[in-house]
Amino acid sequence: MNWIERATHTIELESQAIAHLVKQLDESFEAVGQLILRMDGRVIMTGIGKSAIIAQKLVATFNSTGTPAIFMHAADAIHGDLGLIQSDDAVMCISKSGNSPEIKALTPLIKSRSIPLIGMVGNCSSHLAQHADFILDTTVSKEACPLDLAPTSSTAAQMAMGDALATCLMEARGFKAEDFAEMHPGGALGKRLYTRIGDLLDSARAPRVQPDSPLSEVVLQISQGRCGATAVMDSKRIVGIITDGDLRRHLEAPEQEHTSASALMSANPKTLESKHLAVHALQVMEQHAISQLIVTKGSEYAGMVHLHDLIKEGII
């Protein structure tokens, strides 16, 4: 067996199945989206076998993007879990065949309670398709499985159709990055979306000198601040910055040993308000090829953040 050839064939078949979904989108897709937007309840997603696993993934995607959803296994539903479904919910049943015994048993129970039934189905002549109020057609011509048996292309199509619906709902709701951050406060993703530059500040690391401060004081502040730089302050006003690079370049000219801070500093340093996201600080550093930023709170100097702080916090 040629492993690369087999893998390539599998990926091509699944990608073709997903691409073909574009031709299977119709007014039913928009009707499902409008239904979910209008309703007050949750999307109850159900299925059996591999489709149940896809349903669980889509529940996670919907919940994290602003559409309340809950998973109900089709087998458990007919043994007590129907109590999950409330009158203002809608049920999305995911099935390739649409004819499995559990789906056939579940369908009339949902219909008897006047709950909207959405069928994401790979057989538009099936029991599920005939009894659903809305159909999302995920029919595929061939599974990527060499035996054309194991759900592969069909589950890829189900996943893509569910993701397409989730992203449409996000845009229709006006779901923003700030909303996404509230749903993802943990992990690296949450840190990038939630952590503000002010959260990284250490009050003990706010190096500063005055314009007339001697070189010895500049060296001391850069060393103690551990930010590789110090702000230059004229009273409460930030007038410049001195980096360790500025210091090294100066020390290469020993005849200027007694120079004051004002002669070393770069005027108009890059600053950022503490309320900005830390990831924005990274963007500013990358844009200007610098390693530290002066952070302000209103018009006040609040401290300094180094690139290493962003790395340590997991922003990078």
N, C-alpha and C positions, 0 to 999 in steps of 0.2 A: 504494500500500500504506500502511496505517496502522500505523506502527511500534509504537506503544504497544498497539494492539489485538492485533497479532500476538504481541508479547512477553507480554502478559497471558494470551493463550490458551495459549502454551507453558508458562508457569509454572503455570497452572491444571491443565493436563493432567498435568504431572509431579507436582504435589502430590496430585492425585487418585490417580495410580498408586501413590504412596508410602502414602497413607492406606488404600488397598485392601489393602495387605499385611497389615494387622491381621487381616482375615478369612481370610488365607491361612496364618497362623501355626497350627501344630498340634503334636502331640506329637513330631514329627520335629525341630522346632527345639530343644526341650529335650534330646532324645536327642543331637543334635549337640553341644550345650553340655556335657553330661555326659561325652561321649566325649573332648572336648578337655581337660576338666578332669582326667580320669583318666590320660590318656596321658603318657608320658615324653618323647615326641619333639616334632616341630614340625608346624605346619599348612603343608603344601605347597600354595600357591595357584597355579592355572593357568587359562589361557584363551587365546582367540585374538581378534585384532582389538580392538575397544573393550572387550570383557570382560576382556582381558588387562591393559588399563590400569587398570580397576577393581580387578583382582586385585592389582596393584602398590600401589595406594593402600591397600587393606585390609591388605596385608602390613605397611605402615608403621604403620597404626593398631594392629594386633595387637601388633607388637613394642614399641610405645611404651606399651602398656597392660598389659604383663605376660604376653602369650601369644606364645611364640616362633613365628615364621612366616618363610617364604622363598618367593620367587617363582620359578616355572618356566614358561617359555613353552611352550605346547602343541606348537608346531611344532618347537622345539628338543628337547623331551622325546623325540620319536621319532627323534631324530638324535644321541643320546648323553647328553642331560641327565637321563635317568632315574636315572643314578647319584647324583643328589641325594637321592633318596628312600631313607630308612633304614627298617629293619623296625619301629621304634616310632613312625613318623610316620603322619599321615593326609593324604589329598589332598582338597582342595576344588576342584572344577572348575566354573568360572563360564561359563555360556553361555546366550544367549537361545534359540537354536533347539534346542540339544542334539544337533544332527545334522551339524555341520560335519565334513569328512573327518578333520581332525586329532584331533577329540574321539573320533570313532569308532575311529580307530587307537590312541589312547592308552588308552581304557577297558579293553580286555581285557588290556593289558600291566600295568595297575595291579592288576586283579582277580587275575591269575595269581600275583601276589606276596603275596596275602592282605593287602593294604593297605586300610584302610577308605577308601571313596570317598564323598565328599559332593558331591552335585550341586546347585549353585545354578542353577536352570534356569527358563526362561520357557515351556517346553513340556513338560508332564507326561506326554505320550505319546511323547516323543523317545527316541532311543537312549540318551542319558545318563541320563534319568529311569528307564528300564527296567533299567539295569545298576548304578545307584548304590545304595549301602547306605542312604543317607539323602537325602532331598530337601528343599531349601529352595525353596519355590515363589515365583518372582518374575515370574509371568505378568502381563502388562499387556494392556489391551484395545486400546490405540492408542498409537503413537509420537507425540510432540509435533512431529516433523518434518512439514511440510506435505504431503509425499509418503507419509507413514507408512512410511518406509524407514530413515532414519538412526537408529541407536540413541540415543534421548534419554530417553523415559519409562522404557525398559527398563534403561538404565544408572543412572538415578536410583534405580530400585527396587533394583537390585543393591547400590548404595552404601548405601542405607538399611538393607537386610537385613544387610549385613556389619557396619555400625556398631551395629545392634541386638544382634548376637551379641557384638561386642567389649565393649559396655557391660555386658551380662549377665555375661560372663566376669570383667570387672573387679569387679563387685559380689560374685560368687561367690567370688573369690579374696581378697576383703577388701583390694583394691588401694587404697592411700591416697595423699594428695598427696605425702607424703615419697617414696613409691615412684616416683611420676610425676616428681618432681624429679630422681631419680637417672638417669632415662632422658632428661632434657632439660636437661643442664647448661649448654648454650649459648643465646645469644640472649636476647631480652627476657623470654621465658617462663621460661627457666632462671634468670635473675636474680631474678625475682619468687618463684620457688619454692625457690631455693637460697641466695641471699645473706642472711646474717645481719647484724643491726645492728652487731655487733662488727667485721665486715669493713669497715665504712665509717669506722671511727674513725681519726683521725690523732692520734698521741701528742703532737704539737706543738700540737694544738688542744684543750686541756682547760682552758679558762679557769676561774679560781677566785679568790675573794676571801674574806676573813674577815668576820664580822659587824661588826667595828669598823674595817674598811678605809675610808679616806676616799674621797670622790667621785672624786678624780683617779685612784685605783687601779682603781676600778670602770670608768671610761671606758677606761683603758689595757687592761684585760683583755678587755673587749667588743671593742675594736678589734683587738687582737692575735689573739684567738681566732677572729675572722671567722665567728662563729656567731650573731651578733646577740643574744648573751646571755652571762651568766657564772653559774656556780654559786656559792652562798654556803656555805662550809664552816666548821663549828665543829669543829676538830681534823680527824678523818676522817669526820665525820658531815655529810651534806647537810641543810642546814636551810632552804634557799631558793634562789630564782633571781631574777636581775635581767635583764630584757630591755631592748633599746634603746628600746622603747615606754615602759617604766617610767622610763627615764632622761630621755626627752624630756618626759614629763609633769612630772617633778620640776623640770627646768630652766625650765619655764614659771613657776615660783615662785622667783625669785632670792633671796628672803629665806631660803630653806632651802639655800643653796649649800654649807654645810659639813656636811650630813647624812651620816651613815655608812651603810654598806651595809645594816645591819639595818633601817633605816627605809625603804629603797627596795624591799627584796625582797618577793617573794610566797612565803609559807611553803607547805610541802607540795607541792613542784613535781612534775610528772609525770615519772616515771622508767621506764626499761625495761631489762631484763636484756640483756646483749650477745648471749646465745644465741638471742634471738627473731629471727624472720625480719624483714628490712627492710620487707617489705610490711605487717607488723603495726604497725611504727612509723608508717607512713603512715596506717593506720586510726586509730591513737590521735591523731595530729595532726588529722585530719579531724574526729574525734569531739569534740575539745576546742577546735577552732579555734585551734591554736597552730602555730608555725613551727619550733620546736626541741624536742628531748627530751634530758634528761639520761640518759646511759647508765651502768649500773652493772655491775660484775662481782663477783657475790656481794654483799657489803656495801660494796665499795670503789667510789669514783667513778672511772669509766673514761674519761669524756669527754663530748662533746656532738655531736649530729647535727642538722643543719639540713635543712629541706625541700629546699633546693637540692642537698644531697648526694644525696638520693633521685632527683631529676631528672637530675643529672649521671650517676648510675650506671645510669639507664634503668629504674628501678623504676616510675616514673610514665610 
